[in-house]
Structures are given as C-alpha cells and as structure tokens.
Amino acid sequence: MNICQFCGWEVRQIDWYNFYNQKPICDDCNMDMSIERERECVMSWTVWVGGGEVNSYLLNKEQAKDIAQEWKDKGYDDVVVEEVS
C-alpha cells in the first residue's frame, strides 16, 4: 500500500513520476501543487514598502520575494508582498 507523502491518504494508482524513487503523491495533492506552481509563475505580484509601491510593473512571486528581501536588508520593516488579482 502506498501512502501520499503530503496528506496521508492511500494512493491507488501510481503515476509515472513516482518511478524515480519519489514518494507517492495522490491526485488531489498533485493538482494542488500544480495550481500553486502556476500561481507563482504568473506576473501578478507587487511589493509595497512604507505604503508605496516600489516596482513599476507586476512581478512573479519569486521576483517579488527577492525585491522585498532587498528592502528588508536595507532596514525597512514595513515591507509587504501582495498578489494583485
């Protein structure tokens, strides 16, 4: 019996991605991860510092997190990464 590494439910049908020594993932968790990956790649994120937007165009989540960290490293503590819908 194979158990999903994320939710603990039984995985009845093992997909091809589990043949390379990966732990099983159920269809529900696999779908959730796919949606999250797509969401992170979409250019719909912005960064606010002290109430002002610091980027002039929308970013993907990774870029926004990097810019936010740069501002935090400069000593700003009012830094917010926001998803714009």
C-alpha positions in Angstrom: 0.0 0.0 0.0 1.3 3.4 -1.0 0.6 6.5 1.2 0.6 10.1 -0.1 3.6 11.9 1.3 1.5 15.0 1.9 -2.0 14.1 3.1 -1.5 10.5 4.3 -4.3 9.0 2.1 -3.8 5.8 0.2 -2.6 6.2 -3.4 -4.2 3.5 -5.5 -2.7 4.3 -8.9 1.0 5.2 -9.0 1.8 7.7 -11.8 5.0 7.8 -13.9 6.6 10.5 -11.7 6.8 8.0 -8.9 9.0 5.5 -10.7 12.2 7.5 -10.0 12.4 6.8 -6.2 10.0 9.5 -5.4 7.4 9.1 -2.7 3.8 8.7 -3.9 1.5 11.7 -4.3 -2.3 11.4 -4.5 -4.1 13.1 -7.4 -5.6 15.8 -5.1 -2.2 16.9 -3.7 -0.6 16.7 -7.2 -3.3 19.0 -8.5 -2.9 21.5 -5.6 0.8 21.6 -6.2 0.3 22.2 -10.0 -2.0 25.1 -9.3 0.4 26.6 -6.8 3.3 26.4 -9.2 1.3 28.1 -11.9 0.2 30.8 -9.5 3.8 31.5 -8.5 4.9 32.0 -12.1 2.1 34.4 -13.1 3.1 38.1 -13.2 0.6 39.2 -10.6 2.7 40.2 -7.6 3.8 43.6 -6.3 5.9 44.9 -3.4 4.9 47.7 -1.0 7.4 49.5 1.3 6.1 52.0 3.8 2.7 52.3 1.9 4.3 52.9 -1.5 4.6 50.5 -4.4 8.3 50.1 -5.2 8.0 48.3 -8.6 6.7 49.8 -11.8 5.4 46.6 -13.3 3.9 43.3 -12.0 6.3 40.6 -11.0 6.2 36.8 -10.5 6.2 35.6 -6.8 10.0 34.8 -6.8 10.9 38.2 -8.1 8.6 39.9 -5.6 10.1 38.0 -2.7 13.7 38.9 -3.8 12.8 42.6 -4.1 11.1 42.5 -0.7 14.2 40.9 0.9 16.4 43.6 -0.6 14.3 46.3 1.1 14.3 44.4 4.4 18.1 44.1 4.2 18.2 47.9 3.8 16.5 48.2 7.2 12.8 48.7 6.2 10.4 46.7 8.3 7.1 47.7 6.6 7.6 45.5 3.5 4.6 43.7 2.0 4.4 41.3 -0.9 0.9 41.3 -2.4 -0.9 39.3 -5.1 -2.9 41.5 -7.4 -5.9 39.9 -9.0 
